[in-house]
Amino acid sequence: MKRVAFYTLGCKVNQYETEAMSEIFEKNGYTVCDFEDFADIYVINTCTVTSMSDRKSRQIIRRAKKTNENAYIIVTGCYAQVARDEVAKIDGVNLVLGAKDRDKIAELADRHFKEPFFSKSSDISYTHSFEPLEIGEFKSRTRAYIKVQEGCNQFCSYCIIPYARGPIRSRGISDVIEETKRLAKAGFTEVTYVGIHIASYGLDGKKYDLADLLCEADKVEGIRRIRLSSIEPMTLDGEFIKKISGVKKLCHHFHLSLQSGCDETLKRMNRKYTTNDYFNIVSGLREHFPDVSVTTDIMVGFPGETDTEFSETCKFLEKVSFSAAHIFQYSRRKGTPADNFDCQIPSEIKAYRSKMVKRITDKTRYEFMQKFLGHDAEVLLEQRQGEYFEGKTDNYMTVLIKTEDDLSGSYKNVHLESIKNGSFIGKIID
């Protein structure tokens, strides 16, 4: 029996797609093993958000070949889509799949497995319908991911993803709900809806939107929590927030990508909002969800970002007071407008600004957590971390419980006793 191993870089959508491809191989008689093990086939699901992502992808490809020099190497994902020829030239790569045909990956591997030369899928163009990748059995038994949307039409000036993933496509609402019901019957109590630009769900000519999906999912028996992956802020206008405030199972955590706290920088990024728009949205969320956790993405060193503009970002971060932030340095991407912008920022300035932003967001995270210190919270326990068992609250705060028991998949009422390294230390009270 042939053995196949996977390595995933990037976002939750990639993680979902890897798990779906893994199932496809299993259904075709393959054994799935760890990436560090000796395998006949290695599948690397790549990311291309930054140049570092591309470099990491190339390193992983070469690592697979070192493990088994005769292995069949398949490269898929965003890097494969936007730089197919570049990926094809990497020594040892046998098959390149971009944004489509991943549902045929085992069939393609079988067809080309014995060919001693580079081969590729017959068509690497975008598909104009939702790709039929679905997961029947998740390896984890706590939280399930459901991909509901593909593609992006925003074309931010720094971002390669619209070129890698193509235009927006939405999965049918009845199809999403059926998968949610199936996962509930399989024992999952929490689902996370993911997409490349989930805010655009239904906007490709459908008669429903993301709020409609959440309202329908709220009715599914057996599901206790519904989460959303990163969402664009302008989706959350007053009407949308009011509608979803009635979704009882919706977790009170929203990851709203900010990128910059300066209006001039946002304009150059081709973002579709101002800092005032963003602040009003966060205020609306806090009005309807008093315990809401708002997390974000912050980019430092965007071309032309002056000291004054960066100072405005820092002040805005203090004003919004995020509970967590993903901080990254601007990375030039060929094919995007920002790659040709003047005033590219030196790497040492980017590094300094990253540290400054981290200092601010670490402080606001601690302040947010202190609001809940000494209170009780329901926690879904997920995995062991040394002597502790780790879980998440409804608003996505990490809680560690000292125990020798296996509590995976269980909900516990926990008293939040202290804070350590950005996590709560808690004690079960029921």
Secondary structure by P-SEA (a helix, b strand, c coil): cbbbbbbbcccaaaaaaaaaaaaaaaaabbbbbcccccccbbbbbcccccaaaaaaaaaaaaaaaaacccbbbbbbcccccccaaaaaaccccccccccccccaaaaaaaacccccccccccccccccccccccccccccccbbbbbcbbbbccccccccccccccccccccaaaaaaaaaaaaaacccbbbbbcccccccccccccccaaaaaaaaaacccccbbbbcccccccccaaaaaaaccccccccccccccccccaaaaaaacccccaaaaaaaaaaaaaaccbbbbbbbbbcccccccaaaaaaaaaaaaaaccccccccccccccccccccccccccaaaaaaaaaaaaaaaaaaaaaaaaaaccbbbbbbcccccccbbbbccccbbbbbbbcccccccccccccccccccccccccccc
